[in-house]
Amino acid sequence: MTITPIPAGQINWNIQNEANVADLQTQVTTVSNLANNLSATAPSFGLIGWTEDPITVNTGQLLVNGTLYLARINVGATATATRLFWGINTAGVTPTAGQNFVSLWDSTGARLANVNVDARVTGTGLFQESISVALTPGFYWVGFLFNAGTAPSVYRANSLNGTLTNTGLANTALRYATNGTGLTASPASIAPASNSVSMFSLFATLAP
């Protein structure tokens, strides 16, 4: 930017100076926005989206067998997800064969990916599942369903209050929810209107 000084006293001398100030303010705002955009967002880590920043994950949540838990991921741009990350803090015991899944649904409730994770239940740490899903801007739910002698404790952040965690959201758009009990398989579709508020902020992220 080049500031052109105008000697005081000339006709309309303040017009150019006001334009200079406005231009400078625009540049300051642009730099500020850039700094904010480079903060801890999923795209700034080369990821597509996450349920929450992984730095907020501080423990695991023991899940109830047969209950489908949903965690919402917002996607801001068209992308193809080839990896789904999630994790276990405390291992489960004796998984029931063919009844443990991590899945992905779109906002209409259509299932887009489904991964059997029987072999993960008795392990701990961050896991990476292979998927192939073309995503468009909107939101998606990662779903967790387990059946085992003892279910695993899945990575999560806050669990203070489900109404707080889902502030202002309708059932069809809940950030954290449950949808179904007594399940032994990941459903091919879910009814978002049947979502129930959950206080468990389970961690997951999608990556190219």
PAKOL-449841 format. One record per residue (C-alpha): x, y, z. Coordinates in steps of 0.1 Angstrom, whole numbers, plus 5000, padded with zeros to 4 digits. Last residue first. Example, Ala and Ser with C-alpha at 12.3 -4.5 7.8 and 13.67 -1.06 7.14 Angstrom:
% PAKOL-449841
513749895071 512349555078 
This chain:
% PAKOL-449841
492346275028 491546285065 488446255087 488646295125 487146125155 486746205192 483746125213 482046425231 479946215255 477046425268 474546265245 471246415233 468946165215 468746125178 465445995165 464946295141 468246185125 466645865113 469445615107 470545425076 472445105068 472345025105 475644915122 475144565135 474344415169 472044685182 470344675216 470045055216 469445315189 470545665180 472845835205 473946185202 476846435200 476746735177 473046725173 471746825139 468446635134 467846645172 467747025170 470747225181 470747525205 473647405227 474647045220 477547035245 475447235269 472446995266 474746705270 476346825302 479846785316 481246525292 484246715278 486846545256 486646185244 488645885234 486745555235 486545335266 486244975253 483244755259 483544475285 482344135275 481944295241 479444465218 480444795203 478945065181 480545395173 479145635147 480945915129 478346175119 478446405089 478046785084 477846995053 480247075024 480546785000 482346455008 483346174985 483945865007 486745605005 487545445038 490645305055 490645315094 493345475114 493545405152 494945615180 495845425211 494545115229 493844755220 491244495230 488544645209 490644705178 490344355163 486544375163 486744695144 484344635114 484344935092 481245105077 481245395052 478545615037 475545535058 472545755049 471145945079 470246265060 473146445076 475646195062 476645875080 480045735088 480845405106 483045255134 481844905141 481844615166 479444325162 481144085138 482643875166 481643975201 484644145217 486243975247 487544265268 487744635261 490844845262 491045175280 491945495260 490645385226 491045585195 489545745164 490945835129 489045795096 491145785064 490345805027 488046105029 487546274995 487046644996 484546924988 484847205014 483647305048 483046965065 481646965100 482046645120 479346515143 479746245169 477245955171 476945675196 474945365187 474145155218 474644785217 477044765245 477245085266 480345285261 483145355286 484445705278 488145775275 490246055288 491746395280 490946485244 491046865241 494246865222 492546645195 490546955184 486946845183 484646625161 487146665133 487346785098 489146745064 492646715078 495846885066 496547025101 495347375091 492247205076 491247065110 491347405127 493847495155 494747855144 495747945109 492348095102 492648335131 496048455119 494548515084 491648705099 494048935118 496048995086 492949085067 491649315094 494949505095 494849535057 491349675058 492349925085 495250045063 492850095034 490450285055 493150515069 494450585034 490950665021 490450905051 493751075041 492551105005 489251265014 490751485041 492451725016 489051805001 490352154991 493952205003 494452335038 496352035050 498951895026 497951565010 500151265018 499750964994 500050645013 501250354991 500050005000 
